[in-house]
């Protein structure tokens, strides 16, 4: 048995069922630390627990013990690359060819209408960071902390003011410079 693969399956199946480690542990009458150890590859479930665990996670006990699920097997024909290598190569290519969008955005306190202008070379990533920060009630920017504490995460919004696309010939530093110039123009406009 390969600990980490079993732990990976336990974690994946648990998360697919939207269960916490504690909830799974309660159903199995064990500690959540045991679940954590399995998922971190620091041990395996005791043989006496495998049947109960596989029933809760709705997975075949043999698949769990062997450390893989049948649907994960990549069959390889002669001369054909495995799916994993193809996927990695495709993902790398997709990443290289992605459209990079940067620009100017602001955090806005909807209660006071106060705004904080910012710039980024990754608008999508910044927006995702803001959404995560709101869901975790974790302030995304040091300058917002006081207002964030006073009014709460739900009173803030993320507004895109202007976007620019990175040109194929631009280096990262040239694109960053363009984004910062755009920010300065917006700061002048809002004075």
C-alpha positions as a Markdown table, in Angstrom:
| # | Residue | x | y | z |
|---|---|---|---|---|
| 1 | Unk | 0.0 | 0.0 | 0.0 |
| 2 | Unk | 1.2 | 3.5 | -0.8 |
| 3 | Unk | 0.1 | 5.8 | 2.0 |
| 4 | Unk | -0.2 | 9.0 | 0.1 |
| 5 | Unk | -2.3 | 7.5 | -2.7 |
| 6 | Unk | -4.7 | 6.0 | -0.2 |
| 7 | Unk | -4.8 | 9.4 | 1.7 |
| 8 | Unk | -5.3 | 11.2 | -1.6 |
| 9 | Unk | -8.3 | 9.1 | -2.4 |
| 10 | Unk | -9.8 | 9.5 | 1.1 |
| 11 | Unk | -9.3 | 13.3 | 0.9 |
| 12 | Unk | -10.8 | 13.5 | -2.7 |
| 13 | Unk | -13.8 | 11.4 | -1.9 |
| 14 | Unk | -14.4 | 13.2 | 1.5 |
| 15 | Unk | -14.3 | 16.6 | -0.2 |
| 16 | Unk | -16.5 | 15.4 | -3.1 |
| 17 | Unk | -19.1 | 14.5 | -0.4 |
| 18 | Unk | -18.5 | 18.0 | 1.2 |
| 19 | Unk | -17.4 | 16.5 | 4.5 |
| 20 | Unk | -14.8 | 17.8 | 6.9 |
| 21 | Unk | -12.3 | 15.5 | 8.5 |
| 22 | Unk | -14.2 | 15.9 | 11.7 |
| 23 | Unk | -17.5 | 14.8 | 10.2 |
| 24 | Unk | -15.9 | 11.7 | 8.6 |
| 25 | Unk | -14.1 | 10.9 | 11.9 |
| 26 | Unk | -17.4 | 11.2 | 13.8 |
| 27 | Unk | -19.1 | 8.8 | 11.4 |
| 28 | Unk | -16.3 | 6.3 | 11.9 |
| 29 | Unk | -16.0 | 6.8 | 15.7 |
| 30 | Unk | -12.3 | 7.8 | 15.5 |
| 31 | Unk | -10.4 | 11.1 | 15.9 |
| 32 | Unk | -10.1 | 13.6 | 13.1 |
| 33 | Unk | -6.3 | 13.4 | 13.7 |
| 34 | Unk | -6.4 | 9.9 | 12.3 |
| 35 | Unk | -8.1 | 11.1 | 9.1 |
| 36 | Unk | -5.5 | 13.9 | 8.9 |
| 37 | Unk | -2.7 | 11.4 | 9.2 |
| 38 | Unk | -4.1 | 9.3 | 6.4 |
| 39 | Unk | -4.5 | 12.2 | 4.1 |
| 40 | Unk | -1.0 | 13.5 | 4.8 |
| 41 | Unk | 0.5 | 10.1 | 4.1 |
| 42 | Unk | 1.6 | 9.5 | 7.6 |
| 43 | Unk | -0.4 | 6.2 | 8.0 |
| 44 | Unk | -3.1 | 4.0 | 6.7 |
| 45 | Unk | -6.5 | 3.2 | 8.0 |
| 46 | Unk | -6.6 | 0.1 | 10.1 |
| 47 | Unk | -7.9 | -3.0 | 8.3 |
| 48 | Unk | -10.9 | -3.1 | 10.6 |
| 49 | Unk | -11.9 | 0.4 | 9.4 |
| 50 | Unk | -11.5 | -0.1 | 5.7 |
| 51 | Unk | -15.0 | -1.5 | 5.0 |
| 52 | Unk | -16.7 | 1.2 | 7.1 |
| 53 | Unk | -14.6 | 3.9 | 5.4 |
| 54 | Unk | -15.2 | 2.6 | 1.9 |
| 55 | Unk | -19.0 | 2.5 | 2.6 |
| 56 | Unk | -19.1 | 6.1 | 3.9 |
| 57 | Unk | -17.0 | 7.3 | 0.9 |
| 58 | Unk | -18.9 | 5.0 | -1.5 |
| 59 | Unk | -15.7 | 3.5 | -3.0 |
| 60 | Unk | -14.8 | -0.2 | -3.5 |
| 61 | Unk | -12.6 | -1.3 | -0.6 |
| 62 | Unk | -10.1 | -3.0 | -3.0 |
| 63 | Unk | -9.7 | 0.3 | -4.9 |
| 64 | Unk | -9.1 | 2.1 | -1.7 |
| 65 | Unk | -6.5 | -0.4 | -0.5 |
| 66 | Unk | -4.7 | -0.6 | -3.9 |
| 67 | Unk | -4.4 | 3.2 | -3.8 |
| 68 | Unk | -6.2 | 4.1 | -7.0 |
| 69 | Unk | -9.7 | 4.2 | -8.5 |
| 70 | Unk | -10.5 | 2.3 | -11.6 |
| 71 | Unk | -11.5 | 5.5 | -13.4 |
| 72 | Unk | -8.0 | 7.0 | -12.8 |
| 73 | Unk | -6.1 | 4.3 | -14.7 |
| 74 | Unk | -4.5 | 5.6 | -17.8 |
| 75 | Unk | -4.3 | 2.9 | -20.5 |
| 76 | Unk | -1.4 | 3.4 | -22.8 |
| 77 | Unk | -1.3 | 2.0 | -26.3 |
| 78 | Unk | 2.0 | 1.2 | -28.0 |
| 79 | Unk | 3.6 | 4.5 | -29.1 |
| 80 | Unk | 1.0 | 6.7 | -27.4 |
| 81 | Unk | 1.9 | 9.1 | -24.7 |
| 82 | Unk | 0.1 | 8.7 | -21.4 |
| 83 | Unk | -2.8 | 11.1 | -20.7 |
| 84 | Unk | -0.9 | 12.7 | -17.8 |
| 85 | Unk | 2.0 | 13.7 | -20.1 |
| 86 | Unk | -0.3 | 14.9 | -22.8 |
| 87 | Unk | -2.3 | 16.9 | -20.2 |
| 88 | Unk | 0.8 | 18.4 | -18.7 |
| 89 | Unk | 2.1 | 19.4 | -22.1 |
| 90 | Unk | -1.3 | 20.9 | -23.1 |
| 91 | Unk | -1.6 | 22.7 | -19.9 |
| 92 | Unk | 1.9 | 24.2 | -20.2 |
| 93 | Unk | 1.1 | 25.3 | -23.8 |
| 94 | Unk | -2.2 | 26.7 | -22.7 |
| 95 | Unk | -0.6 | 28.7 | -19.9 |
| 96 | Unk | 2.1 | 30.1 | -22.3 |
| 97 | Unk | -0.6 | 31.2 | -24.8 |
| 98 | Unk | -3.1 | 32.6 | -22.3 |
| 99 | Unk | -4.2 | 36.2 | -22.7 |
| 100 | Unk | -2.8 | 38.2 | -19.9 |
| 101 | Unk | -5.1 | 41.1 | -18.7 |
| 102 | Unk | -4.0 | 43.7 | -16.3 |
| 103 | Unk | -5.2 | 47.1 | -15.4 |
| 104 | Unk | -6.6 | 49.4 | -12.8 |
| 105 | Unk | -9.3 | 48.4 | -10.3 |
| 106 | Unk | -10.5 | 49.7 | -7.0 |
| 107 | Unk | -11.7 | 48.4 | -3.7 |
| 108 | Unk | -14.9 | 50.3 | -2.7 |
| 109 | Unk | -16.6 | 50.5 | 0.7 |
| 110 | Unk | -20.2 | 50.6 | -0.3 |
| 111 | Unk | -21.2 | 52.2 | 3.0 |
| 112 | Unk | -18.8 | 55.2 | 2.9 |
| 113 | Unk | -18.2 | 55.2 | -0.9 |
| 114 | Unk | -14.5 | 55.4 | -0.2 |
| 115 | Unk | -12.3 | 53.9 | -2.8 |
| 116 | Unk | -8.7 | 52.6 | -3.0 |
| 117 | Unk | -7.2 | 52.6 | -6.4 |
| 118 | Unk | -4.9 | 49.7 | -7.3 |
| 119 | Unk | -3.2 | 48.2 | -10.4 |
| 120 | Unk | -2.4 | 44.6 | -11.3 |
| 121 | Unk | -0.8 | 42.6 | -14.1 |
| 122 | Unk | -3.3 | 39.8 | -13.4 |
| 123 | Unk | -6.9 | 41.1 | -13.2 |
| 124 | Unk | -8.6 | 37.7 | -13.0 |
| 125 | Unk | -6.2 | 36.6 | -10.2 |
| 126 | Unk | -6.8 | 39.8 | -8.2 |
| 127 | Unk | -10.5 | 39.5 | -8.5 |
| 128 | Unk | -10.4 | 35.8 | -7.3 |
| 129 | Unk | -8.2 | 36.9 | -4.4 |
| 130 | Unk | -10.8 | 39.6 | -3.5 |
| 131 | Unk | -13.7 | 37.1 | -3.6 |
| 132 | Unk | -11.7 | 34.6 | -1.5 |
| 133 | Unk | -10.8 | 37.4 | 1.0 |
| 134 | Unk | -14.5 | 38.3 | 1.4 |
| 135 | Unk | -15.5 | 34.7 | 1.9 |
| 136 | Unk | -12.8 | 34.2 | 4.5 |
| 137 | Unk | -13.3 | 37.6 | 6.0 |
| 138 | Unk | -9.6 | 38.3 | 5.5 |
| 139 | Unk | -8.7 | 41.8 | 4.4 |
| 140 | Unk | -7.0 | 41.7 | 1.0 |
| 141 | Unk | -5.0 | 45.0 | 1.4 |
| 142 | Unk | -3.3 | 46.6 | 4.4 |
| 143 | Unk | -4.7 | 50.0 | 3.6 |
| 144 | Unk | -8.3 | 48.7 | 4.0 |
| 145 | Unk | -7.9 | 47.1 | 7.4 |
| 146 | Unk | -9.6 | 49.9 | 9.5 |
| 147 | Unk | -12.6 | 50.2 | 7.2 |
| 148 | Unk | -12.7 | 46.4 | 6.8 |
| 149 | Unk | -12.9 | 45.9 | 10.5 |
| 150 | Unk | -15.4 | 48.7 | 11.0 |
| 151 | Unk | -17.8 | 47.8 | 8.2 |
| 152 | Unk | -17.2 | 44.2 | 7.5 |
| 153 | Unk | -16.2 | 42.2 | 4.4 |
| 154 | Unk | -19.7 | 42.2 | 2.9 |
| 155 | Unk | -19.7 | 46.0 | 2.6 |
| 156 | Unk | -16.8 | 46.0 | 0.1 |
| 157 | Unk | -16.8 | 45.5 | -3.7 |
| 158 | Unk | -14.2 | 45.0 | -6.4 |
| 159 | Unk | -14.6 | 47.3 | -9.4 |
| 160 | Unk | -12.5 | 47.0 | -12.6 |
| 161 | Unk | -11.9 | 50.5 | -13.9 |
| 162 | Unk | -9.8 | 49.8 | -17.0 |
| 163 | Unk | -8.2 | 46.7 | -18.5 |
| 164 | Unk | -5.2 | 46.4 | -20.8 |
| 165 | Unk | -4.0 | 43.3 | -22.6 |
| 166 | Unk | -0.3 | 42.3 | -22.5 |
| 167 | Unk | 1.1 | 42.3 | -26.0 |
| 168 | Unk | 3.0 | 39.2 | -27.2 |
| 169 | Unk | 6.2 | 41.2 | -27.6 |
| 170 | Unk | 6.0 | 42.7 | -24.2 |
| 171 | Unk | 8.2 | 41.5 | -21.3 |
| 172 | Unk | 6.6 | 41.2 | -17.9 |
| 173 | Unk | 8.5 | 44.4 | -16.7 |
| 174 | Unk | 7.3 | 46.4 | -19.7 |
| 175 | Unk | 3.7 | 45.3 | -19.1 |
| 176 | Unk | 4.0 | 46.2 | -15.4 |
| 177 | Unk | 5.3 | 49.6 | -16.4 |
| 178 | Unk | 2.3 | 50.1 | -18.7 |
| 179 | Unk | -0.1 | 49.1 | -15.9 |
| 180 | Unk | 1.6 | 51.5 | -13.4 |
| 181 | Unk | 1.4 | 54.4 | -15.9 |
| 182 | Unk | -2.3 | 53.6 | -16.3 |
| 183 | Unk | -2.7 | 53.7 | -12.5 |
| 184 | Unk | -1.1 | 57.1 | -12.4 |
| 185 | Unk | -3.5 | 58.4 | -15.1 |
| 186 | Unk | -6.4 | 57.2 | -13.0 |
| 187 | Unk | -5.0 | 58.8 | -9.8 |
| 188 | Unk | -4.7 | 62.1 | -11.7 |
| 189 | Unk | -8.2 | 61.8 | -13.0 |
| 190 | Unk | -9.7 | 61.2 | -9.5 |
| 191 | Unk | -8.0 | 64.1 | -7.8 |
